[in-house]
Amino acid sequence: EISECLVGSEMCIRDSFNTIHIGQSVDGTYAVAIDWCTGTAGGGSHPSVWDEPVRDYKEAIRQGIRLLEQQYNKAERWSVSDRSNYNPKVIRSLKGKLLEIKRKYTQPRQLSLF
């Protein structure tokens, strides 16, 4: 289940363990961070004033997706030697969910006037 939520000034796109955090600063720029879990291993951070600011909300979403893609690709490589922390079945499922998010938030949509 993928959901969206707004907590204070921070937008989250999440499933039960994996989250893209998008925080908006007073000047209108965004900071992006992720939380991830691929079995029993996981990690993450939260948006920080020290992060490189992102000017556009859609670009912030794309950046969060890229960060999770990078993490899942690393986890997939690590799963060859450590299946207890990096569960290949979980990683495949997460990559599928991330593809759904990518389609929902970054691909053009056809609009109809009628």
N, C-alpha and C positions, 0 to 999 in steps of 0.2 A: 504494500500500500504506500503510495507516494502522496505526500500532503504538503501544503504550503501553510505557513503561519507568520504572523507579524507579532514580534515581541519587542515592545518599546520601539526603538528606531531600527531594529534588526529584522530583516526578512530571512526566513529559513525555508529551504526546500529540502524535504527529508523523507526517508523511509524510517523504519524502526531504529536503525543503527547508523545510518550514513546521512550526513547533513551538509548542505552548502549554506554557510552563514554569510549574509550580505548586510553590512552595516553602513548607514548613511551618515556622513558628518554634517556639521552645520553649514559648510560651504557647498553642499550638494554632491560632493564626490562620494565614492563608495570604497569600502574595504571588504575583501573576500577572504574567508577561511573555510576549512572543511573539518569534519569529524568522520572517521571511517572505522569499520570493523570488518575483517575478512575471515572470521573464524573465532579464535580466541585472541588474535593480535588486533591491535587497533591504535588509533592515535588521533591527533587533531589539534586545533587551535581555535581562537576566536578573533574576529576582526580587531585590528589594533591601529592606533594612530601612527605606528611605525611602518605599517604596510604601504606599499606604493599605491597612491590613490588611483581609482578607476573613475573616469568621467561619465560613463554611460551605464545605465542599469542593465541593458541587454549584454553589454560587454562584461559586466560583473558576473552575470549568469554564465556566460561562455567561459570566463576564467575559472569559476568554480567547477564547471564540468571538466575542463582540462586538468585541473588539480586532482579531481577524483579519478579521471582516466589514467593519469600518470601513476597514482597510488595503486590502482587495481592492476595495472600492467606490471609494476614491481612485485606486487603480491603474487601474481600469476607465476612469475619467474622463481620467486622464493618457494612457492608451493612444491616445486620439484623435490626439494630436500627437507621441507618442513610442512607436512600436510596438517599437523595438529593446529598450528597457528594460522596457516594460510590454506584454508579449505577450498580446493578447486571447484567443488559444486557451488559453494557460497559465492565465490568470485565470479563464476559464469552467470549466476543469477543477478548479482549486483551490476555486472556489465550490461545485462539486458535491461534492467531498470534504468540505468543511466542513459541508455539509448532512448528509452521512452521520454525521459526528461529532456534530452537533447532535441528530440523531435517536437515536443510540446513547446519548448521555450525558444528555440533558435531557428526553426525552419519557417519559411514564408507560408502564409495561409491564404487560401483562395476565399475571397469575399464575394457575396452575392447581393445585388441590390433588391432582389425580390424574394 
